[in-house]
Amino acid sequence: MRRIKESFVERDARNRAKAVLDRGTFREIVGPFDRVESPHLVMQGIVPQSDDGVIVARGKIAGEPAVVISIEGKFQGGGIGEVSGSKIAGALELALRDNEKGIRTRAVLLLDTGGVRLQEANYGLLCIAEIQAAIVALRRYVPVVGVIPGKIGSFGGMSITAGLCSALIMTREGRIGLNGPEVIEQEAGIEEFDASDRQLIWNTIGGAQRHAAGFVDELVEDDVDAIRKAIHAACEKGCHDKPRSSHVDLYGSLLREIDPAQPMTPVRFREMWNQVKGGNSYTHKRREGTKPSPKDGELASRGRVWFNLLTGRSQPLAGEVPSVLCADARIGEERVRYIAVVPNPVSRFPRARQGEVGLEEGWTLAKYVREAVEADQDGDRRAIVAIVDVPSQAYGYLEELMGIHQACAAAVDAYATARLAGHPVIALLVGHAISGAFLSHGLQANRILALDDHAVHVHVMSKQSAARITRRHLEELEEAAKKVPAIAYDIRSFSTLGALHALIEGVNADAPGEEDRAVIQAKLCEAIISARSASRDLSSRLSSDEAQKGGRAASILVRKRLAEQWM
């Protein structure tokens, strides 16, 4: 008799988690009866949910201890706020602790999320960075399996998170992309991406296309048994395969084959992927023009100004992507690799010409960081300083089709890997630090320094896009920022959340001189020494004075409750 399929997509988050775990082993921790709700929603007129839209379940998978984390897309679009994000990060951190003690604990993420919850903005950004850090650390012990069933999909910073998973499983109903269609339309125009064109959306970021283009490991039917079997198979594979986010050379080869000036269809991109994956060059001849040197169209930016000042006479490494600057220099006895993303008005990819982190930038950041890790593996680990002035990730059709989320994941993976290997990773915020670009370039740092300047901004997206997505007027957003500092853009508001190691005053941010250089070098040196003498994770962001005074009160409480109920 033919078995009737049971839909996984139609289940809520709690029942999805139950379906994944062995029968009778489901045990929810920090659940609705603990009433750990978001403290930031009520003051904005939003009714909170007692589990904040994330289910953390202990149990077993194929007889082995496991944690399953399931996001409820029906609450705030599966958005990640302080409580929900801390539940995910905290659970993964506890699974890591178990594995470090020799208690093999499997981890599965059921993703149905639009990314950062805009009503909590920078809280969500910090939590997603902590989730990503935990995944990179945990992957060394057990596969971290991600599942994108459908309904919403996995967007924003959580698409980057999905790109870090050891294995990614998806249904045809699922979608994955860094930028949602409405945000691309808002930022780049309807000619770039029509958010009402459903066929365009599915052909670009839908499950079938993502699997065929190499961004997903297994495409499964919307069926409980099929998804459970796929999870079991992924868990059994072990940690021998390199994660997709570490395949820098492979994806670099793919990008070199692409001519953005030529029309690109989903089918053509699949063909190119299969050719490059097989070790062959694609037969399409890329049109070659005059390749300008970086100085031919050099635009001023704070990132470039501070890179030039701090590297002094050091010669930047020659690279194929002029928008990513890299040079090695010294601060006293410390060897330092400086990396910055800067505007390149003649970039091959038009949507990444103003200093955005695009496809080439993400993979190139990963390349430069991993080169340092490999070169230093048998000696002293040099410090890596990310000079941060990034207005956003690139918004565009080509970017989504070709997996900008995976390019950003590669950069996140590289920085986190360097930090875990013992390289002090320091972020120096001199300008904008926005959204997926900041996640890719800066938020995996052991220590974050920032200039105390009115033009240093941290946030999830532009005010215009945030207003459209939350259906608010700009005036409403600005009023809400007075109550919830995490919504504000200015660096002083961000500093109250506890993530900054230092907020540096008295420096000329736009036209720094030698005295300013000396001040920053001293701060960098102190941060490097601090990072070398502390743990290699991101826990300092929760132990800082600002965090302890209330900036991360909910994050600390959630982790405490998780630890109490874990066993």
Beta strands, then each sheet from edge to edge (+ up, - down):
strand 1: 27-29
strand 2: 54-61
strand 3: 64-71
strand 4: 106-110
strand 5: 144-148
strand 6: 154-155
strand 7: 167-171
strand 8: 176-177
strand 9: 218-220
strand 10: 324-331
strand 11: 334-341
strand 12: 383-390
strand 13: 425-434
strand 14: 447-451
strand 15: 457-459
strand 16: 502-504
sheet 1: 1+ 2- 3+ 4+ 5+ 7+ 9+
sheet 2: 6+ 8+
sheet 3: 10+ 11- 12- 13- 14- 16-
sheet 4: 10+ 11- 12- 13- 15-
end
